Amino acid sequence: FGQLTILHDDALLPHFQELADAIQVSSGIQSIIIDNIEMRPSALSILFPVMEGKVTEIFMQSVTFPEPDVVECNEIVATSIRLNHALEKLTWIGDDLIPSGVQADLLIES
């Protein structure tokens, strides 16, 4: 609320990879918070698959997806949620992340 959203920049991808590497070698992460950032498929594809089986709580707030990538981003997140059997709680705050009923159903089914 009134905070600056960090726009996607490929220069951040190595940092997402470092975080993904740390998650992968961990024995498990209780929670991860993703807040005030624009994410594209390149970043989501690095981060979300390694959370599967490792992260028990995901909190996402004020996360935006660029218009041309919204469907692909939602598919990446939904697939990861479906495959993350360790996930106990997902909080996703934001009203512009799900562009259609089909995408909403995809996330709900996950």
N, C-alpha and C positions, 0 to 999 in steps of 0.2 A: 504494500500500500504506500504509494509514493516512492518506492525504491526503484532504482535503475535496473533494468533487465540487461544482462550481459548478452550481446548478440553473438551468434556463432562466428567463429573464426577458426580456420584450419590450424592456426598456430596453437590452439588449445588441444588438438588431438593427441600430441605426445603426453600431455598431462592426464587426459582421460585414460590413455594406455597405462601410465604409471599407476593410476588408481585401480584399474582393472587387474594389473599384475599383482598389486598388494591384496586385493580381494581374493584372487585366485589362490594365492599361497597361504591365505589365512585359514584358520580352523572354523571360521564362521563369523559373520558380522551381524550384530543385533539389529542395527538400523542404519539406513543411509538417507540423507536429506538432500534433495535436489530442489533448489529454490532460485527464482529470479534469473533464469537463463534460457536462451533460445538453443534448442538442440535440433540437429539434423540427423539423418540416417547414419552418417559416418560416425558421429559420436555415440549414438544409441547402440549401433552395432558393435562398438568396442566395449561399452559398459554393461549393457543389460545381459548378454549371454553369460558373463562371468558371475553375475549375481545369482544365477540359477543354482539352487542347492546350498547357497552360502549366506544369503541375506534373508532375515526373518521379517523385517519391516522396511517398507519403502514409503517415504513421505515426499510427495512432489507438489510444489506450490509455485504458481506463477511461472510455469514452464511453458514455453511457446514453441510451436513447430511452424516453420515457414510454409506459407500456403501451398506451394507446389509439392511439399513433402509430407503433408499432414497424414494422408492415408498410409503411406509407407511407415511413417513414425509410429502411428497407432498400431500397425501390424507387428512391428518389432517389439513394442511394449507388450502387446497382447500375447504374442508367442512366448516371450520370456516369462510373463506371469503364469501362463499355462504350464510351462516346464519347470517352474521354481516350486518344487514340493516343500521347500523349507519356509516359503513365504506364509506368514501368519496374518499380516496386516498390511493393507495398501491404502494410503490416504492420497487422494489426487484432487487438489483444490485448483479450480480454474474453470471458467465457463466457455472457453473458446478452443478447447482441445479436441473435441469430438464433433466432426463436421456433419455427421449423418446418423440416422437410426441404425444403419448397417454397421457403422463403426462402433456405435454404442453397444449393439448386440455382441459384436466381436469381443469387446472388452469385458462385458458382463459374463459371457460364456467362459472366458479365461479364468 
